[in-house]
Amino acid sequence: MLGLKEEPGEGPVDPQTILFYCWSPNLQQLHAELTAAGLEVGPIEHPFYMRSGEFQVVDPDGTIVVGQLEAS
């Protein structure tokens, strides 16, 4: 998913107006692997629109947000 923010956001990355949203089947495992690889990874948070969790990753070209879809 590609999103356009109305205002710059807050978090471990620089404010941006465009972000990329990706999904992972195992958010905890991916978060641990990216952290172990030395990437700048934000904490797992649980906003109202992604109760199963999401986190941000700093990418040289922008922000990537990774979320985990809830099981249906």
Protein Blocks (a to p, Z undefined) as FASTA:
>chain_A
ZZddfbdcedjbdcdfbdcddddfblmlmmmmmmmnopacddddddfklmnopcddddfk
bccdddddddZZ
